[in-house]
Each structure stands twice: as C-alpha cells, then as structure tokens.
Amino acid sequence: MIARTVVDNIRKRLGDRKVLVILGSRQVGKTTLFHQLFDANKDVLWWNGDESDVRAALENTSSARLKTLIGNHRILVIDEAQRIDNIGLAAKIIYDTIPDVKVLLSGSSAFEIKNKTNEPLTGRKWEYQLFPLSFAEMVKHHGFLEEKRMLEHRMIYGYYPDVVTQTADAKSTLSQITNSYLYKDILMLENIHKAEKLERLVQALAFQIGHQVSYNELSQTCGLDNQTVEKYIDLLEKSFVVFRIPSFSRNIRNELKKSRKIYFYDNGIRNAVIKQFNSLELRDDIGALWENFLVSERMKYINYNFHYCNRYFWRTHAQQEIDYVEDKDGLLSAFEFKWNPKAKAKMPKAFSTAYPNSKFKTIHRDNFYSFLGIDYE
C-alpha cells in the first residue's frame, strides 16, 4: 500500500549509480518497500544496522575491505543505517570505488543519517521520506466511501500499517510502538538519560496541537531549560515523531515572525502518548485532532506527489489568524480547518489587504478529500 508514485520514482533511480536513502520512522514500511523492490532478485546483499557485526564491519572500513564484504553482489541494502557510525563515508567509498554496486540505505532517525551522510554523499544520493499510510493510499486500496467511513477511526488511531491492518489491536499496537520504538533512536544514539522528561515533553506537545508553542512554557512544564527543550524537539523532529511549521510573515509589522506550531506525524501516536482513545463525541480536542490530521495528510500528499511549496500558519499580535498557508512560487493559498461543515470562516481583513492575490478555503469533513488530492464529485 506504499504510495505508487514513490515506488515508481524509486524504481527509476535504481538504474543510476547514486545512493538511495529512504527515511521514515520505525514501522512505517521501509523494509517492506525494499522487499517489494528486490525480493525476487538473488543479487541483493541484505545488511541490518541493528546487528552488531554489521556495525563493526562498516564503522571503520576501507575500499578493499568493502569489496571483500560485498563480493559479487550488485545491490547492497542496509536497513536501520542510522545505527552505523560513519555510514555516509562507507557509502561514499562504495560509490567512488565500486561503481557497479548500487547502495540503498534506510534510516528511522534522520538526525543520524543526515549528520553523518549529508557531507560525504553530497551529489551522490537520492533521498525519499516514507510516512505512515495516507488517506489517499487507503482510498486507492479499498475505495473512497469505505475510507471516508473510517475517518473518525483514523483521527483517533492513525495510519501506522499495523494499526490499519489489525484494527482490533489498534490500542495495544500503538502502545507498543510508543513504548518500544518512539524514543529508541533518540535515547540510544544521543545518550539521553532523562527519558521521563523527554516523555513529559512529548505529552506537553500533544496537548498543544494547533497552538503556538513556547519553548519557555514547555521548559517550565517539563523541568528542562529552554536550550534542552529546543534540542529535544529538534531530535523528535529528526526521528519523525513531530514536525514544525513556522509562522508566515512578509509585509505586516504586527505579524508573528518567529513563532511555530508543532504537529505529530500520526494522530494515533499523539493519542497513545497521552493515552486517550475516547470516541470523538466524548472528546474536547476534536479541533486539534482534525487540524493535525489535515496538516499531516497534506504533507504526505505534497511529498508523494513531488509538489514544492513552503508551509506556514499565520497570526498577528491582534489575534487574527489562519490555520495553514502554502506559498508556492509566490502564490499564497490560505486554509481554515473546521470539523463542522456549517461552521463559518473567512479570510482575515489584514491578510486579504496585505496579500490581495491570495486564495482562501475552509476545509471541513464534507470537502476535505480535495485538499488531500482526491477528486470525488
């Protein structure tokens, strides 16, 4: 069920020499993608960075040693490559000295892959990101009407593959993911010893979806200094737990210029963190769930369809605000999110005056599918 556009694009890249880097949180299907590409190919060498002998073999290596390790294989797949020190250098050596070998790396922690592969692999790699399953993918899998019926369930339990395929065990699956995988790379690779404070920070972020985030307030809530809060949020973003959206500012003096909102990649993970799986009629956070769902699903749509735009929210000191703004080639599209189709919203006068050529649309549960790239009329 991985997005066909991504699979097709990756297949096209298999014929050139560049290293393929596939990033995404644990359990979203990176290994499944590799098997989908290569299961019938006997010429593939499979390594896993979670295995100590693989790490030892690659952390301090040379071209001669790599040629011996790879042998006659023409494709090298390394899962969980973020566990391997200097993996970028090893991949660069293969690229430079063993030109008939194609290297594919997967990483569940972008901070490790990017910090240690970005420089060595500059100009030598293609990079893709995988997400939990999407509304659009599930529509293609079992049809629009069935997936729309599942909307409230998805807002609560999200789109992790194991959650989607085993709905009866959704709670226990999400609990296992948050307890076993969510912070694994951060705690292990960054040697963080204050796990309870990291968890408290994630819970605080879960309660602030849709609101501007203050590092100072978070530091007081979690018992961490501002610098540590910012560092932990950066690590959470680079391990695909949360992502930030900045405020938009171009013309108006009283626009917020350095603020940010923070969203979760998946609603199910957000709800598991705060241990709230109540049905929507029993919740007081429907607006936050709806906003997180739409912003994360829109991100999947943009990435999987290779659209290039900048994403923001907009707010002034006078409390005028817009939930979400896209800037594509200088053209602004503004969106307000309302769960209730009857709720009214209009473009704030300050925004329309400052940006007269911008577009505005309210996204609610009766029209959201077009916002996610589904044509159903």
Residue, then its C-alpha position, 0 to 999 in steps of 0.5 A: m500500500i506504499a504510495r505508487t508514485v514513490v515506488d515508481n520514482i524509486r524504481k527509476r533511480l535504481g538504474d543510476r549509480k547514486v545512493l538511495v536513502i529512504l527515511g521514515s520512522r520505525q514501522v512505517g514500511k521501509t523494509t517492506l518497500f525494499h522487499q517489494l523492490f528486490d525480493a525476487n532478485k538473488d543479487v541483493l546483499w541484505w545488511n541490518g544496522d541493528e546487528s552488531d557485526v554489521r556495525a563493526a564491519l562498516e564503522n571503520t572500513s576501507s575500499a578493499r575491505l568493502k569489496t571483500l564484504i560485498g563480493n559479487h553482489r550488485i545491490l547492497v541494502i542496509d536497513e536501520a543505517q542510522r545505527i552505523d557510525n560513519i555510514g555516509l563515508a562507507a557509502k561514499i567509498i562504495y560509490d567512488t570505488i565500486p561503481d557497479v554496486k548500487v547502495l540503498l540505505s534506510g534510516s528511522s532517525a534522520f538526525e543520524i543519517k543526515n549528520k553523518t551522510n549529508e557531507p560525504l554523499t553530497g551529489r551522490k544520493w537520492e533521498y525519499q521520506l516514507f510516512p505512515l499510510s495516507f488517506a489517499e493510499m487507503v482510498k486507492h486500496h479499498g475505495f473512497l466511501e469505505e475510507k471516508r467511513m473510517l475517518e473518525h477511526r483514523m483521527i483517533y488511531g492513525y495510519y501506522p500499517d499495523v494499526v490499519t491492518q489489525t484494527a482490533d489491536a489498534k490500542s495495544t499496537l500503538s502502545q507498543i510502538t510508543n513504548s518500544y520504538l518512539y524514543k529508541d533512536i533518540l535515547m540510544l544514539e544521543n545518550i539521553h538519560k532523562a527519558e521521563k522528561l523527554e516523555r513529559l515533553v512529548q505529552a506537553l506537545a500533544f496537548q498543544i496541537g494547533h497552538q503556538v508553542s513556547y519553548n519557555e512554557l514547555s521548559q517550565t512544564c517539563g523541568l528542562d531549560n529552554q536550550t534542552v527543550e529546543k534540542y529535544i524537539d529538534l531530535l523528535e523532529k529528526s526521528f519523525v515523531v513531530f514536525r514544525i511549521p513556522s509562522f508566515s510573515r512578509n509585509i505586516r509589522n504586527e505579524l508573528k515572525k518567529s513563532r511555530k506550531i508543532y504537529f505529530y506525524d500520526n494522530g494515533i501516536r499523539n493519542a497513545v502518548i497521552k493515552q486517550f482513545n475516547s470516541l470523538e463525541l466524548r472528546d474536547d480536542i476534536g479541533a486539534l485532532w482534525e487540524n493535525f490530521l489535515v496538516s499531516e495528510r497534506m504533507k504526505y500528499i505534497n511529498y508523494n506527489f513531488h509538489y514544492c511549496n513552503r508551509y506556514f500558519w499565520r497570526t498577528h499580535a491582534q489575534q487574527e489568524i489562519d490555520y495553514v498557508e502554502d506559498k508556492d512560487g509566490l502564490l499564497s493559498a490560505f486554509e481554515f480547518k473546521w470539523n463542522p461543515k456549517a461552521k463559518a470562516k473567512m479570510p482575515k481583513a489584514f491578510s486579504t489587504a496585505y496579500p490581495n492575490s491570495k486564495f482562501k478555503t475552509i476545509h471541513r469533513d464534507n470537502f476535505y478529500s480535495f485538499l488531500g488530492i482526491d477528486y470525488e464529485 
